[in-house]
């Protein structure tokens, strides 16, 4: 709890039970969506509104304590690995998301052919495939994009 509360204070946020529980839940999970975070927070605190969870996620993301990613065909996911320019691997069969370090070099890792005048500071790269567990279960290349119903491993 102290580590989470200290992180909130360092980011200039008030320490509330909901924010502590949200940050702890995201840190303990693997690229969780808001619904799974809300279930975990409710398990820790009892009744917490869905809106309070979304508000907390928004505040924590804006403060730089969380990162929001949105793989195609998936609800937004949240992670606590911030401050670097890492990328993600997404399983087409189960939706599992795995971090992968920057492709090459320093941020933004990938240089566009033209910047069109933008000051680019980040590149978002998502690799798609089938994870080892789904391969072992026989999922193959015929799998459609992201089987959301399965909810990952």
N, C-alpha and C positions, 0 to 999 in steps of 0.2 A: 504494500500500500504506500509506504513512504516514497519509494522510487517513482511510482505513478503520480503521487501528489506533488513531488518535487518537479517532475516533468511539466505538469500543468502550471505550477507557479512560475517556472522558468520561461514558459511560453506566454506569460502574462494573463493566464486564465484563472478564474475562480475555481477552487477545488470543491466540486460537488460530488455527491455519491454517484449520481448518474454518469458524470464524466469519468470518474475513477473506474467505474465498472465497465464502461464502454472501452476505454483505453486498455484496460486489463484483458477484456475479452478479445479485442483485436490482436493484442500481443500474444495471446495464447493460441490463436487459431492460424489458419492458412488461407489468406485472401478471402475472408468471410464476406457474405453479402449482408445487407442491413437486417434482413429477417432473422438470419442466424445470430447476428450480434444481439438483436432485441431479445431473442429467446434466452441467450446466455445472461444478459443483463437482468432479465426478469427472474431467472433462476437464482441470481445472486442477491437481488434487492426486493423481489416481490413485484408489485404492480409498478410499471413504468410505461408511459404512453409511447406509442410508435412515434408520434411527433417529437417527443423528448429525445428519443434515440436519434432521429434524423437531425434534430437541432444540435445534439452533441457531436455527431459525426461531422457535421458542417463546421462547427467551431474548431474541432480538433484538426480537421483538414486545413482550414484557413490558417491555423496557428503553426502548421508545419509538423505536427506530431503524427499525422496519418497521411497516407497517400491513397487517392481514389483511382482505381483503374476500371475500365469498361471494355472487357473483351466482347467482340461482336457476338450478338445473340445471348448475352448473359446480363444479369442485373449488375449494377455497380458493385465492385468488391473493394475492400479496404485492407490496407496493410500498414504495419508500423515501420517498415524499412523505408526510410526517407533520407534525403540528403545526398543520394547518389543517383546515377542515371542508369540503373539496372533495367533489364527487360524481362519478359515473361514467356514461358512455354505454356500452352493451353492444350489439354487433351480434348480431341474432338468427340470422344465417346462419353466421358464422364464429367468433363468440365474442370477437372483438377488444374490448378494453376501453380506453376513452379517458377521461382526466381532464377534468372540467369544473369551473370555479370555482363557488363557493357561489352558489346561486340568487339570493339577495338578502340584503343586510345582513350582520350578524355571526352567529357560531355561536349558536344552532343553525340559523339560516337559515329554518327552517320552524317555525311555532308550532302546536302541537296545540290542538284545541278544548277539551281538558281535560287537565291534567297528572296527575290522580289522585294528587296528593301527591308525585310524583317531582320530583327536582331535575334537570331535563333539561339536558344539556351538549352534546349532539350530535344531529344529524339525518342519517339515511342515505337518500339519494335515488338511485335508479338509473333512468336513462332507457334505454328499449329502442327499437331501430330497426334499420335496415340501413345499414351503413357505405358510404361512397362506392365503395370497391373492389368490394364485393359487388353494389351497384347496377349498376355498369358491367359486371359479369359476368352480369347478368340475374336476380339473386336479388331476390325481391319480397316482397310482404306474405303470400304463402302459405307462407313459411318457418317451420318450427317453432322452438320456443325452443332456441337454442344448439346448433349442430351441433358437438358436442364432438370428433367424429372428425377434423375439419379442423384443429383446433388453432390457429386464428387465422392471421393473415398472417405 
